[in-house]
Amino acid sequence: MTDDSLNTVSGVDVAAARASLADVPWEPGAPKPDPILVADDVIRRFGGLTAVDVKHVEIQRGVITALIGPNGAGKTTLFNLLTNFDKPDSGTRVFDGTNIDKVPAHKIAKYGMVRTFQLTKALSRMTVIDNMKLGATNQAGESMWRSVLPFLWRNQENEIEVAADELLDRFNMLHMRDEFAGTLSGGQRKLLEMARALMVRPKMVMLDEPMAGVNPALTQSLLQHVIGLRDQGMTVLFVEHDMDMVQEISDWVIVMAEGEIIAEGPPASIGANQAVVDAYLGSHHDSALDLDAEL
C-alpha cells in the first residue's frame, strides 16, 4: 500500500476543475460544473435564534474552497451540519451523488468525507502511530470474532502501519511515531489530525480553522499540506479567519453572515463585494474591504 495509492483521488483533473470556476457566476448559491457536495434549504435554530439558513450551496470537486465570515456568522455550525455532527431542523445534503441526511457522523468517513476540528481530537494517551492506525477504515480486526483470529487481519494491520508511517514521514512527524499524542504541541496535533484523516483515503477533506493556535514555523508547512491535498485530487473545504491564508491558497470563497451565504467568488473578488464589506465593516462603510488587514 503505497503513499500514492492511499492519497491520490483517481479521475480528478485538478487543473480542469480549477479552470472551470472561471465560468461560475459570483453570486450566493452559484451552481458549479462538478459539485461533490450540495446542500439545500439547510436550517438550524437554537431556540429563537436561526444560526444557519442556507438556501443552496455547492462545493466544486477538486478545488480548495474557503468558508469565511465575521464571528457568529454560522460557519462552524454549517460545517457541523454538512458533516452530520449536528442535525439540521430541515434541509437536504448530498455528497458525491448520495443523500447523507440520515448517515450517522461516525459513518460519514466511509463515504469519503473526513473532517478536522478547531480543537484537535488527538487521543492523548495513545501514541502517534496508534492514533494514525485508528484512522484507517474497514479494519478486519475490529470484528468481534475475527479479533481472536490474528491470521485473518495481521497482514492488513501491517499494511496499515506501513501506510501510517509513510504519511507521518510526509508530514515530517515520523520521528514522533512512538511519542504520546498528549506531548505534542498544538501545531503538531493539527498535523497529526490532518495526517490521520488521510488514512481514510478521502475524496473530500474539511478543515475547521486549521491554522488556529499554530505558530508561524508550522503555518507554512500546514499551508503546503493543504495545497498538496488538492494537488492529489482531493476536494478541500476549510473555515478560516486568516485572510492571508484565504487569499494564498483558496480557489473559491464562500462568505457567510448572520447564518446566510451572502457572497461567493474567487478570492480576488471578495474584498470589493459590497455585501461582504457591509458584513465585516457595517453598511455605512463605503470603501473596499482590505482582506490583508487585521479584522
C-alpha positions as CSV (number, residue, x, y, z in Angstrom):
1,M,0.0,0.0,0.0
2,T,2.0,3.0,-1.3
3,D,1.7,6.7,-0.5
4,D,0.1,7.3,-3.9
5,S,-2.4,4.5,-3.6
6,L,-3.5,5.9,-0.2
7,N,-3.9,9.5,-1.1
8,T,-4.4,10.2,-4.8
9,V,-8.0,10.5,-5.9
10,S,-8.3,9.0,-9.3
11,G,-10.3,10.6,-12.0
12,V,-10.0,14.1,-10.8
13,D,-8.4,16.6,-13.2
14,V,-7.3,19.3,-10.7
15,A,-6.3,21.8,-13.4
16,A,-9.6,21.4,-15.2
17,A,-11.5,21.7,-12.0
18,R,-9.8,25.0,-11.1
19,A,-10.2,26.4,-14.6
20,S,-13.9,25.5,-14.7
21,L,-14.5,28.0,-11.9
22,A,-13.9,30.9,-14.3
23,D,-17.4,30.4,-15.7
24,V,-19.1,30.3,-12.3
25,P,-21.2,33.4,-11.5
26,W,-20.1,35.4,-8.5
27,E,-23.3,35.0,-6.5
28,P,-24.6,33.2,-3.5
29,G,-25.6,29.6,-4.2
30,A,-23.9,29.6,-7.6
31,P,-24.1,26.2,-9.5
32,K,-20.7,24.5,-10.0
33,P,-19.6,22.5,-13.0
34,D,-18.9,19.3,-10.9
35,P,-20.1,19.7,-7.3
36,I,-19.1,17.0,-4.9
37,L,-21.3,18.4,-2.0
38,V,-24.7,20.1,-2.4
39,A,-26.9,21.4,0.4
40,D,-30.4,22.7,0.0
41,D,-32.7,24.6,2.4
42,V,-30.5,23.8,5.5
43,I,-31.8,25.5,8.6
44,R,-30.6,25.2,12.2
45,R,-32.3,27.0,15.0
46,F,-31.3,27.3,18.7
47,G,-34.5,28.4,20.4
48,G,-35.5,31.7,18.8
49,L,-32.1,32.1,17.1
50,T,-31.7,31.0,13.5
51,A,-28.0,30.1,13.4
52,V,-28.0,28.8,9.8
53,D,-30.4,29.4,6.9
54,V,-28.7,28.3,3.7
55,K,-30.9,28.1,0.7
56,H,-28.4,26.4,-1.7
57,V,-24.7,25.9,-1.8
58,E,-22.4,23.7,-3.9
59,I,-18.8,22.8,-3.3
60,Q,-16.8,22.2,-6.5
61,R,-14.9,18.9,-6.8
62,G,-11.1,19.1,-6.9
63,V,-10.5,22.6,-5.6
64,I,-9.9,24.5,-2.3
65,T,-12.9,26.4,-1.1
66,A,-12.7,28.7,1.9
67,L,-15.7,29.4,4.1
68,I,-15.3,32.8,5.8
69,G,-17.4,35.4,7.6
70,P,-17.5,37.5,10.8
71,N,-17.6,35.9,14.2
72,G,-21.0,34.4,14.8
73,A,-21.8,34.1,11.1
74,G,-22.6,30.4,11.4
75,K,-19.6,28.9,9.7
76,T,-18.8,26.2,12.2
77,T,-22.5,25.4,12.7
78,L,-22.8,24.9,8.9
79,F,-19.6,22.8,8.9
80,N,-21.2,20.6,11.6
81,L,-24.4,20.2,9.7
82,L,-22.6,19.3,6.4
83,T,-20.7,16.5,8.2
84,N,-23.7,15.4,10.4
85,F,-22.0,16.3,13.7
86,D,-25.2,18.4,14.2
87,K,-28.7,17.8,12.9
88,P,-30.5,20.5,10.9
89,D,-34.1,21.3,11.6
90,S,-34.7,20.9,7.9
91,G,-32.7,20.5,4.7
92,T,-31.0,18.1,2.4
93,R,-27.3,17.2,1.9
94,V,-26.0,15.2,-1.0
95,F,-22.3,14.0,-1.1
96,D,-20.9,12.7,-4.3
97,G,-24.4,11.8,-5.6
98,T,-25.5,10.1,-2.3
99,N,-28.0,11.6,0.1
100,I,-26.3,11.6,3.5
101,D,-29.2,13.2,5.6
102,K,-29.6,10.1,7.7
103,V,-25.9,8.9,7.8
104,P,-24.5,9.0,11.3
105,A,-21.5,11.2,11.8
106,H,-19.2,8.3,12.6
107,K,-20.0,6.6,9.3
108,I,-19.5,9.7,7.1
109,A,-15.9,8.8,6.6
110,K,-16.8,5.6,4.8
111,Y,-18.4,7.8,2.1
112,G,-15.1,9.6,1.5
113,M,-15.7,12.7,3.6
114,V,-13.4,13.4,6.6
115,R,-13.0,16.5,8.8
116,T,-10.8,18.0,11.4
117,F,-11.8,20.2,14.3
118,Q,-10.9,23.6,15.6
119,L,-9.9,22.0,18.9
120,T,-7.8,18.9,17.9
121,K,-9.2,15.5,18.8
122,A,-5.9,13.5,19.2
123,L,-6.2,10.7,21.7
124,S,-3.6,12.0,24.2
125,R,-2.8,8.7,25.9
126,M,-2.2,6.8,22.7
127,T,1.0,7.1,20.7
128,V,1.2,9.0,17.4
129,I,1.4,5.8,15.4
130,D,-1.6,4.3,17.2
131,N,-3.6,7.5,16.5
132,M,-2.8,7.1,12.9
133,K,-3.7,3.4,12.7
134,L,-7.0,4.1,14.4
135,G,-8.0,6.4,11.5
136,A,-8.0,3.5,8.9
137,T,-11.4,2.2,8.0
138,N,-12.7,-1.3,7.3
139,Q,-10.2,-3.0,9.6
140,A,-10.9,-6.7,9.7
141,G,-9.6,-6.9,13.3
142,E,-12.4,-4.7,14.5
143,S,-14.9,-7.6,14.1
144,M,-15.5,-9.5,17.4
145,W,-15.0,-12.9,16.1
146,R,-12.1,-12.0,13.7
147,S,-10.2,-10.3,16.5
148,V,-9.4,-13.6,18.1
149,L,-8.0,-15.0,14.9
150,P,-5.0,-12.9,14.1
151,F,-4.2,-14.7,10.8
152,L,-7.3,-13.0,9.4
153,W,-6.1,-9.5,10.0
154,R,-2.4,-9.4,10.6
155,N,-1.4,-8.7,7.0
156,Q,-3.9,-5.8,6.8
157,E,-2.6,-4.5,10.1
158,N,0.9,-4.4,8.8
159,E,-0.2,-2.6,5.6
160,I,-2.0,0.0,7.7
161,E,1.1,0.6,9.8
162,V,3.3,1.0,6.7
163,A,0.8,3.5,5.2
164,A,0.7,5.4,8.5
165,D,4.5,5.6,8.6
166,E,4.5,6.9,5.0
167,L,2.1,9.7,6.0
168,L,4.0,10.6,9.1
169,D,7.1,10.8,7.0
170,R,5.4,13.1,4.5
171,F,4.2,15.3,7.4
172,N,7.7,15.3,9.0
173,M,6.5,13.5,12.1
174,L,8.0,10.1,11.7
175,H,10.5,10.7,14.5
176,M,7.5,11.2,16.8
177,R,5.7,8.0,15.9
178,D,6.2,6.4,19.4
179,E,5.5,9.6,21.4
180,F,2.3,10.0,23.2
181,A,0.0,12.4,21.3
182,G,-0.6,14.4,24.5
183,T,3.0,15.5,24.4
184,L,2.7,17.2,21.0
185,S,2.4,20.9,20.6
186,G,-0.8,22.5,19.2
187,G,0.6,22.8,15.8
188,Q,1.9,19.2,15.8
189,R,-1.5,18.0,16.8
190,K,-3.0,19.8,13.8
191,L,-0.5,18.0,11.6
192,L,-1.4,14.7,13.2
193,E,-5.1,15.2,12.8
194,M,-4.7,16.1,9.1
195,A,-2.4,13.1,8.5
196,R,-4.8,10.8,10.4
197,A,-7.7,12.0,8.2
198,L,-5.8,10.8,5.1
199,M,-5.8,7.3,6.4
200,V,-9.4,7.1,5.2
201,R,-8.3,7.8,1.6
202,P,-10.9,10.6,1.4
203,K,-12.5,12.3,-1.6
204,M,-13.1,15.4,0.5
205,V,-11.3,16.9,3.5
206,M,-13.0,19.5,5.6
207,L,-10.7,21.6,7.9
208,D,-12.2,23.8,10.7
209,E,-9.7,26.7,11.3
210,P,-6.6,24.6,10.5
211,M,-4.3,27.5,11.4
212,A,-5.9,28.4,14.8
213,G,-3.2,28.3,17.5
214,V,-0.4,27.2,15.2
215,N,2.9,29.0,15.5
216,P,4.4,30.7,12.4
217,A,7.0,28.0,12.0
218,L,4.3,25.4,11.3
219,T,1.9,27.6,9.4
220,Q,3.7,27.4,6.1
221,S,4.1,23.7,6.5
222,L,0.3,23.3,7.0
223,L,-0.4,25.5,4.1
224,Q,1.7,23.4,1.8
225,H,0.0,20.2,3.0
226,V,-3.5,21.7,2.3
227,I,-2.3,22.6,-1.3
228,G,-0.9,19.1,-1.5
229,L,-4.3,17.6,-0.7
230,R,-5.9,19.4,-3.7
231,D,-3.0,18.6,-6.0
232,Q,-3.6,14.9,-5.3
233,G,-7.2,15.3,-6.4
234,M,-9.0,15.8,-3.1
235,T,-11.6,18.5,-2.5
236,V,-10.9,20.8,0.4
237,L,-13.4,23.0,2.3
238,F,-12.0,25.0,5.2
239,V,-13.2,27.5,7.7
240,E,-10.6,30.2,8.3
241,H,-10.2,33.7,9.8
242,D,-6.7,34.3,8.5
243,M,-7.4,36.2,5.3
244,D,-3.8,36.0,4.1
245,M,-4.2,32.2,4.1
246,V,-7.5,32.5,2.3
247,Q,-6.0,34.7,-0.4
248,E,-2.9,32.5,-0.7
249,I,-4.4,29.0,-1.2
250,S,-8.1,29.1,-1.9
251,D,-9.6,28.7,-5.4
252,W,-13.1,29.8,-4.4
253,V,-14.5,31.7,-1.4
254,I,-17.9,31.4,0.2
255,V,-18.9,34.2,2.6
256,M,-21.5,33.8,5.4
257,A,-23.1,36.4,7.6
258,E,-25.9,36.0,10.1
259,G,-26.4,32.4,9.1
260,E,-26.8,33.0,5.4
261,I,-24.5,32.8,2.4
262,I,-24.1,36.4,1.2
263,A,-21.4,36.1,-1.4
264,E,-19.3,33.7,-3.5
265,G,-16.4,34.2,-5.9
266,P,-12.7,33.9,-6.4
267,P,-10.5,35.3,-3.6
268,A,-9.7,38.5,-5.5
269,S,-13.3,39.4,-5.9
270,I,-14.4,39.1,-2.3
271,G,-12.8,42.2,-0.9
272,A,-14.6,44.5,-3.3
273,N,-18.0,42.8,-2.8
274,Q,-20.3,45.3,-1.1
275,A,-22.3,42.6,0.8
276,V,-19.0,41.4,2.3
277,V,-17.9,44.9,3.1
278,D,-21.2,45.6,4.9
279,A,-21.0,42.3,6.8
280,Y,-17.5,42.9,8.1
281,L,-17.4,46.7,8.5
282,G,-21.1,47.8,8.6
283,S,-23.5,49.1,6.0
284,H,-22.3,52.7,6.3
285,H,-18.7,51.9,5.2
286,D,-18.2,52.7,1.6
287,S,-14.7,51.5,0.8
288,A,-13.4,48.1,-0.3
289,L,-12.5,45.6,2.3
290,D,-8.8,45.1,2.8
291,L,-8.6,41.3,3.4
292,D,-4.9,41.7,4.3
293,A,-5.7,43.9,7.2
294,E,-6.5,42.7,10.8
295,L,-10.2,42.2,11.3
